[in-house]
Amino acid sequence: MSKDHKKEFGRMFIFYHVAKQASFSGAAKHLGMSRTMVTQAVEGLEQTFSVRLIHRTTRSFNLTEQGTRLFERAQRMVQEYEDACAELHSEAVEAKGKIVMQIPGVLDIPEVHGVLARFMAAHPQVSFDISNLDRVGDLVERQVDLALHIGPLGDSSYHARQIHRFRTFILGSPAYFAAHPAPVHPAELEQHQVFNYRHCLTGDKWILVDPASGEQQTFSIGRHVVVDSERLLVSFAANGRGVASALDVSCAAQLNAGSVVPVLEQWTYKVPLYLVYVSKKSMPRSLRMLLDVLTVELPAALNVEIQLPARSAR
């Protein structure tokens, strides 16, 4: 909208109130303006479009034909504006509207589903649009309100709230390690069949932490099979097909059952879970409430208990 159009839009708003009040003085009082400013606004509108909008004398006030038509249009315009303001205000104070959200595939699990389902049940006026994506990407372009992200964020203009840390495990089945000596150093991973998560940020290499120095190091995993599902990685490992790396929520059941055992435990580390969103300003109440619920309930839902067997491969 050009500056001239903005000016005429403002003048039309003033004209609407003059016509509605049938009085320049009444409109001025309602708008908190001087009568002179109100008169000048209407006269400016008339001059711009070379029309007469109001027949006015000291004793009478009547809209012209053009003024009547403009008032009817301005009335619809003002009503739309007021409806929009009311809707925005309602969404600011009530939990309603749509939340666009993205969740990494690793967290497309019942523990997360349950937290979201309870929120939906408590706030039926909130609708969701949820997609599975493992990269934060451009939240603004895709109009995403909230993203769950696992691992380091790097440089970002987004806001992030860390709510949890996952334990990670490198694992294989007892039968597999009986036939293939368990690695005692990450460099030995190249000697094993490895199952790798497709969205691993370092591709065919794993980042581990040297227990002696505490520094991260990158190790090649050699030959490997790539899959989209971390739970599929764990399943292959439990079936004796090779070695996999997984978050605790993906392998807790198998570890507790003893169908897989951990190796290189001193080299693994915890990875953070973030809630990522574009801005703290003008945040709808529904999104603020969801952030608060996820901050409290999601760590509890994801906090799995792991009881490792007394004898495990190392």
N, C-alpha and C positions, 0 to 999 in steps of 0.2 A: 504494500500500500504506500503510495507516494505521500509526501508531506501535505500536499493540497487536499488529497482525499481524506487524510486523517483530520485535517481542519474541518472539512465539510461534514465528516462523520460526527465530530463534536458539535457542530452547529445544528445538525439534524437532531441530535439528542436534546439539545436545548429547545429547539422548535417543538419537539414532541411535548415537552413539559409545559411550554407556553400554551399550546393548543389544548392540552388536557386540563389545565387550570383555567383556560379562557382568560388569562391575565398575565401580563408581563411581570407585575409586582408579585403575584402569587408564585409564579415560576421562579423568580429570583429568590424569594424566601425559601422555597423548597430546595433549591440547588445550592443555597448559601453563596449566592453571587449578588453583585449590585444590579439594580434594574437597568443601568446604562449598559453593562456588559451583556445582559440578556438581549436588550434591544439591538445592540450592534451585531450580535450573533445572527439574529433573524434577518436583519437588513443585509448582512453579508451574504447569507444564503440566497436571498432574493436577487441580489446584484450578480452573483456568480451565475445563476441560471436564467437571469432576465425574466423573472416571473413575479407576480404578486401573490403572496401566500395568505395574507391577512388584511381584511378591510378593518381599519381601526380609526376610531375618532375618540374624542374625550368621553363619549357616552356609549359607544358600541364597540363590540369585538365580534367579528365573523370571519370564518375561514373562507377563502376563495375556493373555486372548484379544484385548482391545482393544490391548494393548501389542504383540502379535505383528502385528496388522493395521497398526498405525501404523509399526512397524519396516519392514515390507515396502514401504509407501509412501515412507517416509523414505529407504530404501535406493535407490529409483528416483530420488528427488529429488536425493540426493547424487551419484549416478552421472551424472545429467544435468548437474549443476553441474561436476563434474570433467571431463566430456567437453567442455563449453563452454570451460572454462579451457584445456584441452589444445589445442583448436582455435584459440583466440585466440593462445596462445603459439606454435603452429606457424606461423600467419600472420605473427606478428611476427618470426620468425627465418628463414622460408623465403619464397621468391617464389611465392605461390599466392593464390587467391581471385579476385574479380572487381573490375575497375577500370571505373568509369563515367566516360566522357570525352566532351568536346564539342570540335569543331573547326570554325572558320569555313569557310564555303563556299569562300573564296579558297584555302584550304590543303587542300582535298580534291583533292590532286594526287599524282602518283607519287613525288615526292621525300619527302613525308611518309609515304605508304603504305609505302615501303621501310624507313624507320627503325622503324616500328611492326611491320612483318612480321618484321624481324630480331629484335626484342625478343620477339615471340611464339614464334619458333622456338627462342630460347635459354631461354625460360621457359614450357614447355608447360602448366604447372599454373595459369597466369594466364589468365583469360578476360576479354573486353572487351565493353563495351556503348558503342558510339560513335555520336554523333549530330552532324549539321551544324547549328550555331547560331552566329549572328554577334554575339550579345549575351551577356555573362557571365550576367546575370540572377541569380536566386536559386539558387545552387548547393546550399544546404542543403535547400530545399524539394524540389528535383528530385534530390537525393541524388547529385550529380555530384562525383566525386573530383578531377577535373582538367580545366581548360579552357585552350585556347589562345586568346589574345586579341591582336588587332592594334590599335594606336593607344592613346591615353591611357585610363587606367582611371578617373580621377576619384576621388572619395572612396569608399573601400571598406574593409570590415572583413576582407577576404580577404588572404591572403598572395600576393605576386606576385614572380616571378623573371624579370627581363628577360634574354633569351638572344640576341636578334638585332635588327638594324635593317635594314629594307627601303629601298632607293632607290625613289622614285616618279617616274613619267614622265607628261607630257602629250604625247600623240602623235596623228599622223594619217599618211595615206599621202602619198608624194611627188605622186601624181596629184591628190589632193584639194587639197593646198596649191598646186599649179600653177593650179588653177581658183579657189581661195579663198585670198587672201593670208593667210599664217600670222600668228597674233596675236603682237604684240611686247609687249603688256601684257595682264594678265588681264582687264581691263575689256572687251577686244575678244572675249572668249569668247562674249558675248551675240550676236555676229554669225555664229556658227557652229552647225551641227548638232552637238549634244553627246550622247554616250552616257554614262549615269550609272549607277553601281552602286546597286541598290535599298537597300542597307543603309548607304549614306553617312550619317554621323551628322548632317551639316548639310543634308540634303535636296537642294534645288535650288541650293545654293551650295557653292563650294569654298573651303577654307581654304588660302592660300598664304603664303609668307614674303617680305616686301619685302626685296630684296637690299641696299637702301641702309640701312634701319633695323634689319633683322633681326627685325622684329615681324610677327606673324601678321595677315593681313587676310582678310576674307571677300568673295568676289566671286560675283555671280549668273552662272549659266551659260546663262540664257535658255531657249530651246526645247531639249528634250532627250528622249531615249528612255531608259526605265528597264529594266534587266535584272538578273537574279539572279546571272549568271555574269560574273566579271571577264574570263575568257578570251573570252567572247562579245563583250564590249566591244572587246577588242583585235582580234578577227576582223572586226568591223564597220569598225573604223578601217582595218585593212589592206586591206579591200575598197573603200576610198575613200568611205565613207558619211559620215564626219565625224570629230570629235575625241573622244578618250577619255583617261581617267586610269587608270593601272594600276601595281601593284607590279612590281618588276623580275622576280620569278619568273613573272609572268603574261605578260610581253612580251619577254623576253630573246631568244627565237628570232626573233621578227619584227624586232626592232631589229638583230640581227646579220645578218639576211638583207637588211635594207634595205627591207622591205615597209612599215615604218612608220618615221617619223623624229620625234625629240623637238622640242618647242617650249617656250618659257618655262622653260628649264632652270634659270635663276638663281632662279626663284620656287618651285621644288619643294624638298622636304625629306625627310629620312628618318623613317620611322615605326617604333616599337618593336614587338617581339613578346614577349609575356609568357606564362609558365606561371602559371596562377592556381589556387590551391587553398585549401581552407577553413582548415586548421589544420596546424601543425607537430607538435602533440602527438599521441601515440598513432597515428602514421602507420604503416600496414602496410608491411612490408618491400618488397612488390611495388611499391607506389606510390613509395617512396623510391628504389628502383632505377630505375623508369621516369623520374622527374624527373632523376636523374643522367644517364641515357642521352640523354634529349632535350636536356639542357643542352649536352652535348658533340656529339652527332651531328646534331641538327636544324640548327644554324647552318651546319655544313659542307655539309649536303644542300641548304640554301636559298641558299648563296653562289654565285650565278650570275655568269658572266663575260660582260660586254657590250663588244663592240668596235663603236663607232659608226662609220658611214661618214664619210669625210673631209668630205663635203659634206652638211650636214643643214639643214633648215629651222629658223630661230630667230626 
